[in-house]
Amino acid sequence: MAVIIAGPAAHAHGDEHDSFAVGRPGDPSQPARVVKVTIEEHSDGTMAFSPKTLVVKRGEQVRFEITNTGKLTHEFILDSFAHNAHHKVEMAKNPEMEHDDPNMKTLDPGKLVEILWRFSKPGAYEFACLIPGHYEAGMHGTVTVK
């Protein structure tokens, strides 16, 4: 079982992020609500995150415990809808791209990772798997920050 706690880091694509569209990496010394997220593959070809929606309070810190129960590699990318749409295009060009950033992780089958995140900005955001075909198969959900 691999456990990765997100912390301040440079984005794998070379950009320094002082803040992200959806908030900022969490502080491991502070309390966090734990949200268990399961990545699922279904016999009909659909794929999903469970739960698919989450509501958090502005300023709340969440520890996502993400488990890939499927047979394929997946990813969990937490960002704005616009950033995810842009990144989806980049993933189509580079489908072997892997992520290990504060707001995005690649998960091999059977693996668990953690993302610790503080939601500092109100709005609606998206978590998604942008591996080609996975988003279309249903792998995306929404976080609403109130």
N, C-alpha and C positions, 0 to 999 in steps of 0.2 A: 504494500500500500504506500503510494507516494503522497505526501502531504506537503503542500507548498503554501506558505503564508505570503500574501502579497505585501510588498512594502515599497517605499519610494525607489524608483529605478528608471533607467532610460528605456524608452520604447525600443523593441527589437529592430525596428526599421530605421533607427538612428535619430529619431526626434526626441528631444528632451521635453518632458511634460511637467510643468509646475502645477497644472490642474487639468482635469479631464472634463469633457462635456457633461458627464454624469455624476461628478463629484471628485473624490480623491481616495487614494489607498487608505485603509484603516490603520489604527494604532493598536498593536497587539496588547499594550498595557491597559487598554480601556475595555469595558464590557461590550459585548456584541450579541445581537439576536442571531441565533443559528437558524439558517434556512437550508434544509436538505433538498437538493435538486437531483432528480434522477434523469439520466439520458436513456431513452427507450427506443428500441426498434421493433416494429410490428410486422407480422407475417404478410400484411397487405402492402408492404413497402413504405408505409408512413413511418415517420420518426417524430419524436416529441421530447420536450422537457416536461417534467412534472415536479412542481406545479408550473402552470403556463403564465400565471399572473401573480404579482406581488404588489402590495401597497406598503409603503414605508413613510415615516415622518421625516421631514427635513432635519438633517443633523444626525439621524439615526445611523448606527454602525451595524452592518450585517456581515456575518461570517457565512458565506455560501459554502456548503459541503456538497460538492458535485461528484456524482458517481456515474460512470459509464457502464451500464449493464448490458450493452450491446456487443456485437461481434466486430464492429467497425470502429475506426478512429473517429472521434468527434472533437468539437471544440466548444468552448463557452466564451463568448465575447460580449461584454457589457459595455454599451456605448449608446450614443444618440442614434436615432433612426437614420439620419443623414450620413453619419460616419460609417455605420454598418453597411449602408447601401454602396458607398464608395469602396469600402473594403471588400465587399462581395465581388465587385468587378475585378479588383486586384487578385483575389483568390481564384477567380476563373482563369486568369492569366498564369498564375503560379499555384496550382492546386496542392503542391507538396509543402507549401509554407506551413511552418509550425509556430506556435505562440507560447511564450512564457513571459508575459508582461503583467503588470499589476491588475489590469482589467480583462485579460484574455489568457486562456490556457488551452492547450491541446491535451486531450485525454485518450490514451490507448484503451482498448477493451479491458474491462474489469478494474480500471484504475479509479482512484479518488483523488481529487485536488481540492484545495480551499482557496477562496478569494475573500479577503477581508476588505470591506469597502464602506466608506462613509459617504452617505448621500447628502451632499451639501447644497444641492441645487434643485428647486422644485421643478416638476414637469413629468413628462412621460418619456421613458427610455426603453431600450430593447436589449434583450440578451438573445444571442443567436449562434447557430453553427453555420459558418459560411463556407464550409467545404462544398465544392460544387455538387448541386443536387440535394443537399441536406436541408437547406432553407425551404426549398420548394416542397420537400417531403413533410414539412411541418415543424422543423426545428427552430422555433423562435417564440419568444414570449415577451411580456411587458412588465416593467417596473414603473409604478406611479409613485412619485414623491410628492407628498402634500405638506 
